[in-house]
Amino acid sequence: MRPSASRNLTWTRGLGHSRHRHEGTLAKERNRRKKMTTAIIGIGNIGGIVARDLATGGEHVVLSAGNVDDVKKLAAEIGSLATAAETNRDAVERADNVVVALWLDAMKVVIPEVADLLRGKLVIDTSNPISVGGDGKVSRTLPDGQSAGEVVSGLLPRGTKYAKAFGTLPAPLLAASAHREPKPAVLFYTTDDVAAAGEVERLIRIAGYDAVKAGGVRDSLRIEVGGDLHAFGGLNGRLVDKEEGASLVALSKV
């Protein structure tokens, strides 16, 4: 089942999920893994939240954005696990993974500027192919049937690992739903790379969610705005747990 890509969507559902901390799970993640650093390019609504949640889970993050003063301010607020980079290239050079949390049009500019530094790294794309009108309605910016995931993955040099994640919830819900109890909320992701899948799932877990793979890059429409696995689509603002998320992914394959 493919999502309808032409709808305009608004979302006004209230937020009622508390941010409880799974300290035991986070401690296990810290002890299990080597020290890793994740760059966050873009510290707006989504990027700033992802940076905070990853640092809470013990991940070292290096931040970059157009306004260096804003980057330094956020890094100071997050604490010792966050570092401000002067440029996007500086951030990428210092990281194992790169989360690009920008609008799609901005990604088309920024990714080519750092492309020579991306080989061997995991790039996580949070984008949705949308624009937001003055009335708050969301409209697609790509032709029906084409995903932002396909566009962004096509910008990357050979040897780069790619995944789409952290873009399936609107910023207010993402900020309010990490470390939900008793069952963590799900963040869906897509990738064609087996090695990338393991690393994306690690990052999603330490950010306070369960991870469910929705398929490969060609399935990215499902987890973008208007898709059946997006909060601004088939889920209609509803969070799901891992069991339900896996069932929803499998449903379209029947």
C-alpha positions as semicolon CSV with decimal commas, in nm:
position;residue;x (nm);y (nm);z (nm)
1;M;0,000;0,000;0,000
2;R;0,154;0,328;-0,113
3;P;0,066;0,659;0,055
4;S;-0,133;0,929;-0,116
5;A;0,123;1,200;-0,179
6;S;-0,100;1,492;-0,275
7;R;-0,287;1,564;0,045
8;N;-0,256;1,881;0,252
9;L;-0,233;1,806;0,620
10;T;-0,256;1,993;0,947
11;W;-0,214;1,858;1,297
12;T;-0,355;1,999;1,617
13;R;-0,356;1,699;1,847
14;G;-0,247;1,775;2,203
15;L;0,060;1,630;2,366
16;G;0,036;1,417;2,676
17;H;0,342;1,197;2,684
18;S;0,596;1,246;2,962
19;R;0,970;1,219;2,906
20;H;1,066;0,944;3,151
21;R;1,426;0,825;3,137
22;H;1,521;0,461;3,084
23;E;1,844;0,492;3,281
24;G;1,922;0,120;3,277
25;T;1,891;0,098;2,899
26;L;2,103;0,408;2,846
27;A;2,373;0,276;3,079
28;K;2,392;-0,049;2,884
29;E;2,429;0,143;2,558
30;R;2,710;0,354;2,704
31;N;2,897;0,049;2,831
32;R;2,845;-0,156;2,513
33;R;2,982;0,079;2,251
34;K;3,298;0,261;2,174
35;K;3,298;0,637;2,187
36;M;3,115;0,769;1,880
37;T;3,045;1,119;1,758
38;T;2,745;1,227;1,556
39;A;2,734;1,555;1,368
40;I;2,404;1,741;1,351
41;I;2,385;1,980;1,056
42;G;2,092;2,210;1,123
43;I;1,976;2,284;1,478
44;G;1,621;2,399;1,410
45;N;1,308;2,223;1,532
46;I;1,417;1,867;1,450
47;G;1,795;1,900;1,465
48;G;1,798;2,066;1,804
49;I;1,573;1,800;1,953
50;V;1,777;1,515;1,807
51;A;2,097;1,672;1,940
52;R;1,956;1,701;2,291
53;D;1,815;1,348;2,294
54;L;2,133;1,188;2,162
55;A;2,346;1,369;2,420
56;T;2,106;1,261;2,695
57;G;2,169;0,905;2,580
58;G;2,546;0,950;2,603
59;E;2,633;1,028;2,241
60;H;2,895;1,291;2,167
61;V;2,744;1,543;1,924
62;V;2,906;1,816;1,718
63;L;2,667;2,085;1,597
64;S;2,669;2,315;1,297
65;A;2,429;2,563;1,139
66;G;2,428;2,894;0,958
67;N;2,439;3,102;1,276
68;V;2,747;3,002;1,476
69;D;2,630;3,198;1,781
70;D;2,313;2,988;1,795
71;V;2,523;2,673;1,762
72;K;2,746;2,774;2,053
73;K;2,444;2,860;2,266
74;L;2,280;2,521;2,208
75;A;2,606;2,335;2,271
76;A;2,644;2,517;2,603
77;E;2,287;2,430;2,700
78;I;2,337;2,062;2,619
79;G;2,661;2,037;2,813
80;S;2,991;1,855;2,792
81;L;2,883;1,601;2,528
82;A;2,808;1,877;2,274
83;T;3,059;2,076;2,072
84;A;2,998;2,371;1,840
85;A;3,159;2,356;1,496
86;E;3,245;2,669;1,302
87;T;3,139;2,518;0,968
88;N;2,950;2,219;0,830
89;R;3,275;2,077;0,696
90;D;3,433;2,102;1,039
91;A;3,139;1,914;1,190
92;V;3,153;1,635;0,931
93;E;3,529;1,592;0,964
94;R;3,494;1,533;1,339
95;A;3,207;1,283;1,321
96;D;3,142;0,915;1,257
97;N;2,778;0,978;1,166
98;V;2,607;1,282;1,017
99;V;2,243;1,377;1,076
100;V;2,132;1,632;0,817
101;A;1,831;1,809;0,968
102;L;1,750;2,064;0,699
103;W;1,470;2,141;0,457
104;L;1,506;1,944;0,136
105;D;1,606;2,246;-0,075
106;A;1,880;2,332;0,175
107;M;2,009;1,975;0,164
108;K;2,055;2,007;-0,212
109;V;2,299;2,290;-0,142
110;V;2,474;2,168;0,173
111;I;2,537;1,803;0,086
112;P;2,745;1,880;-0,228
113;E;2,954;2,120;-0,017
114;V;3,061;1,838;0,218
115;A;3,030;1,541;-0,019
116;D;3,403;1,470;-0,037
117;L;3,406;1,415;0,341
118;L;3,113;1,173;0,355
119;R;3,264;0,854;0,217
120;G;3,265;0,582;0,481
121;K;3,028;0,774;0,709
122;L;2,661;0,719;0,782
123;V;2,436;1,003;0,666
124;I;2,091;1,020;0,825
125;D;1,837;1,233;0,640
126;T;1,541;1,378;0,832
127;S;1,384;1,562;0,538
128;N;1,029;1,570;0,410
129;P;0,938;1,699;0,060
130;I;0,709;1,972;0,187
131;S;0,646;2,342;0,218
132;V;0,429;2,507;0,481
133;G;0,185;2,776;0,372
134;G;0,078;3,081;0,568
135;D;-0,238;2,895;0,670
136;G;-0,033;2,612;0,821
137;K;-0,118;2,361;0,551
138;V;0,155;2,128;0,433
139;S;0,202;2,066;0,060
140;R;0,439;1,841;-0,133
141;T;0,732;1,991;-0,322
142;L;0,815;1,681;-0,527
143;P;0,606;1,500;-0,788
144;D;0,370;1,230;-0,661
145;G;0,554;0,904;-0,620
146;Q;0,898;1,058;-0,569
147;S;1,043;1,055;-0,218
148;A;1,286;1,293;-0,056
149;G;1,483;0,984;0,039
150;E;1,545;0,901;-0,325
151;V;1,653;1,259;-0,396
152;V;1,889;1,290;-0,099
153;S;2,047;0,946;-0,138
154;G;2,121;1,040;-0,499
155;L;2,328;1,338;-0,382
156;L;2,573;1,124;-0,183
157;P;2,908;1,001;-0,312
158;R;2,980;0,631;-0,361
159;G;3,086;0,468;-0,034
160;T;2,848;0,669;0,186
161;K;2,601;0,480;0,402
162;Y;2,252;0,633;0,389
163;A;1,938;0,611;0,600
164;K;1,622;0,815;0,645
165;A;1,518;0,860;1,009
166;F;1,410;1,109;1,277
167;G;1,159;1,275;1,043
168;T;0,843;1,074;1,106
169;L;0,710;1,291;1,391
170;P;0,648;1,667;1,402
171;A;0,887;1,853;1,630
172;P;0,647;1,903;1,925
173;L;0,562;1,533;1,936
174;L;0,925;1,431;1,889
175;A;1,026;1,655;2,180
176;A;0,754;1,520;2,409
177;S;0,774;1,147;2,336
178;A;1,129;1,029;2,398
179;H;1,166;0,771;2,675
180;R;0,793;0,702;2,686
181;E;0,680;0,440;2,938
182;P;0,589;0,161;2,970
183;K;0,654;0,101;2,599
184;P;0,881;0,336;2,402
185;A;0,735;0,504;2,096
186;V;0,862;0,397;1,755
187;L;1,065;0,591;1,503
188;F;1,053;0,430;1,160
189;Y;1,354;0,433;0,930
190;T;1,455;0,316;0,583
191;T;1,789;0,208;0,443
192;D;1,938;-0,028;0,186
193;D;2,254;-0,077;0,392
194;V;2,277;-0,356;0,652
195;A;2,558;-0,185;0,842
196;A;2,366;0,142;0,841
197;A;2,060;-0,028;0,988
198;G;2,244;-0,134;1,302
199;E;2,389;0,211;1,360
200;V;2,059;0,390;1,295
201;E;1,886;0,162;1,542
202;R;2,153;0,235;1,802
203;L;2,102;0,609;1,763
204;I;1,724;0,580;1,773
205;R;1,741;0,372;2,091
206;I;1,972;0,605;2,280
207;A;1,753;0,898;2,173
208;G;1,471;0,731;2,366
209;Y;1,273;0,538;2,105
210;D;1,233;0,193;1,959
211;A;1,338;0,152;1,595
212;V;1,139;-0,024;1,323
213;K;1,271;-0,061;0,970
214;A;1,006;0,029;0,712
215;G;1,206;-0,102;0,417
216;G;1,467;0,026;0,178
217;V;1,516;0,369;0,025
218;R;1,244;0,298;-0,231
219;D;1,000;0,269;0,063
220;S;1,083;0,615;0,200
221;L;0,748;0,760;0,088
222;R;0,587;0,556;0,363
223;I;0,772;0,746;0,636
224;E;0,752;1,092;0,480
225;V;0,467;1,342;0,519
226;G;0,152;1,189;0,370
227;G;0,281;0,835;0,411
228;D;0,098;0,564;0,600
229;L;0,373;0,549;0,866
230;H;0,405;0,924;0,925
231;A;0,230;1,126;1,196
232;F;0,113;1,370;0,927
233;G;-0,029;1,084;0,726
234;G;-0,177;0,746;0,802
235;L;-0,096;0,762;1,173
236;N;-0,285;1,092;1,213
237;G;-0,066;1,212;1,500
238;R;-0,072;0,880;1,681
239;L;0,232;0,717;1,840
240;V;0,279;0,341;1,808
241;D;0,491;0,090;1,999
242;K;0,734;-0,156;1,842
243;E;0,487;-0,442;1,810
244;E;0,226;-0,230;1,635
245;G;0,490;-0,059;1,423
246;A;0,622;-0,390;1,294
247;S;0,266;-0,503;1,218
248;L;0,196;-0,185;1,021
249;V;0,513;-0,231;0,815
250;A;0,422;-0,592;0,739
251;L;0,062;-0,504;0,653
252;S;0,155;-0,344;0,322
253;K;0,354;-0,650;0,220
254;V;0,061;-0,890;0,247
